[in-house]
Amino acid sequence: MTALNAANLDDRVTEGLPWLALAYADMDWDWAVQNAKLLDRQNRLGFVVTLASQVASKSADSHRSGRLREYAEVLERSRLVKEDTLCHDALTEAERKWLRTNRPATAAHWNLLTDMQAENLPHATL
């Protein structure tokens, strides 16, 4: 939760967040969701969980995929309209403008300015 709440996080750490959700799919998600909401970071967590779910689906891991999809749906109910970044608040206005036009559909859905996609993650498998 500390990483998701960071204003600026190293790209390598940010790319590892979906892997953590995937590796620990049986974590206490109720706690994670509650704390994300307290910090207004449910969009960040929802995006990370959605990417992890996409990776799990491709590996045919139905247990992990189902668990992650379940909590992505929980987070969906409290999705914020406010635009945010994925732990990279220092984006320039030019970068923000480019990302608004070129971000993947999943990032747009979660109102995040990022170009991260499940298929491009360096640690997309367990």
C-alpha positions as CSV (number, residue, x, y, z in Angstrom):
1,M,0.0,0.0,0.0
2,T,2.9,2.3,0.7
3,A,4.2,1.8,-2.9
4,L,0.7,2.5,-4.4
5,N,0.5,5.7,-2.4
6,A,3.9,7.0,-3.4
7,A,3.9,10.2,-5.5
8,N,6.9,9.0,-7.5
9,L,8.2,5.4,-7.6
10,D,11.0,3.9,-9.6
11,D,9.7,2.3,-12.8
12,R,11.1,-1.1,-11.9
13,V,9.2,-1.1,-8.6
14,T,6.0,0.0,-10.3
15,E,6.3,-2.8,-12.9
16,G,6.7,-5.3,-10.0
17,L,3.3,-4.3,-8.4
18,P,1.2,-6.5,-10.7
19,W,3.6,-9.4,-10.0
20,L,3.1,-9.0,-6.3
21,A,-0.7,-9.1,-6.7
22,L,-0.3,-12.2,-8.8
23,A,2.1,-13.9,-6.5
24,Y,0.1,-13.1,-3.4
25,A,-3.4,-13.5,-4.9
26,D,-4.6,-15.0,-1.6
27,M,-3.6,-12.0,0.5
28,D,-6.1,-10.1,2.7
29,W,-7.7,-8.2,-0.1
30,D,-10.4,-6.8,2.1
31,W,-7.6,-5.0,4.1
32,A,-6.0,-3.8,0.8
33,V,-9.2,-2.5,-0.7
34,Q,-10.2,-0.7,2.6
35,N,-6.8,1.0,2.9
36,A,-6.7,1.9,-0.8
37,K,-10.1,3.6,-0.4
38,L,-8.9,5.5,2.7
39,L,-6.0,6.8,0.6
40,D,-8.1,7.4,-2.6
41,R,-5.8,4.9,-4.4
42,Q,-8.5,2.4,-5.4
43,N,-7.9,3.2,-9.1
44,R,-4.2,2.4,-8.7
45,L,-4.9,-0.8,-6.9
46,G,-7.7,-1.7,-9.4
47,F,-5.4,-1.2,-12.3
48,V,-2.6,-3.3,-10.8
49,V,-5.1,-6.1,-9.9
50,T,-6.6,-6.0,-13.4
51,L,-3.1,-6.4,-15.0
52,A,-2.3,-9.3,-12.6
53,S,-5.6,-10.9,-13.5
54,Q,-4.8,-10.6,-17.2
55,V,-1.4,-12.3,-16.6
56,A,-3.1,-15.1,-14.6
57,S,-5.7,-15.6,-17.3
58,K,-2.9,-16.2,-19.9
59,S,-1.2,-18.7,-17.7
60,A,-4.5,-20.7,-17.2
61,D,-4.3,-20.2,-13.4
62,S,-8.0,-20.1,-12.8
63,H,-7.7,-19.8,-9.0
64,R,-5.5,-16.7,-9.1
65,S,-7.4,-15.2,-12.1
66,G,-10.7,-15.7,-10.4
67,R,-9.6,-14.2,-7.1
68,L,-8.0,-11.2,-8.8
69,R,-11.0,-10.6,-11.0
70,E,-13.2,-10.8,-8.0
71,Y,-11.3,-8.0,-6.3
72,A,-11.0,-5.9,-9.4
73,E,-14.8,-6.0,-9.5
74,V,-15.0,-4.9,-5.9
75,L,-12.7,-2.0,-6.7
76,E,-14.7,-1.2,-9.8
77,R,-17.6,-0.2,-7.6
78,S,-15.6,2.6,-6.0
79,R,-13.6,3.7,-9.1
80,L,-12.7,7.4,-9.0
81,V,-13.4,9.8,-11.8
82,K,-10.3,11.8,-10.9
83,E,-7.3,11.4,-13.2
84,D,-4.2,10.1,-11.5
85,T,-0.8,8.6,-12.4
86,L,0.6,5.2,-11.5
87,C,3.0,6.5,-8.9
88,H,4.6,9.0,-11.3
89,D,3.2,12.4,-10.4
90,A,6.3,14.2,-11.7
91,L,5.1,13.7,-15.3
92,T,5.5,16.8,-17.4
93,E,2.4,18.3,-19.1
94,A,3.6,17.0,-22.5
95,E,3.9,13.4,-21.1
96,R,0.4,13.7,-19.6
97,K,-1.0,14.9,-22.9
98,W,0.7,12.1,-24.8
99,L,-0.5,9.5,-22.3
100,R,-4.1,10.7,-22.4
101,T,-4.1,9.9,-26.1
102,N,-1.9,6.8,-26.2
103,R,-2.6,4.9,-22.9
104,P,-4.0,1.4,-23.1
105,A,-7.7,0.9,-22.6
106,T,-7.2,-0.6,-19.1
107,A,-5.3,2.5,-18.0
108,A,-8.0,4.8,-19.4
109,H,-10.7,2.8,-17.7
110,W,-9.0,3.3,-14.3
111,N,-8.3,7.0,-15.2
112,L,-4.6,6.5,-14.9
113,L,-1.9,8.1,-17.0
114,T,0.4,5.2,-17.7
115,D,1.4,3.1,-20.7
116,M,1.8,-0.1,-18.7
117,Q,0.3,-3.2,-20.2
118,A,0.2,-6.9,-19.0
119,E,2.0,-8.2,-22.0
120,N,4.9,-5.8,-21.6
121,L,5.6,-6.6,-17.9
122,P,9.1,-8.1,-17.4
123,H,7.9,-10.4,-14.7
124,A,4.6,-11.5,-16.3
125,T,4.9,-15.0,-15.0
126,L,5.3,-16.8,-11.7
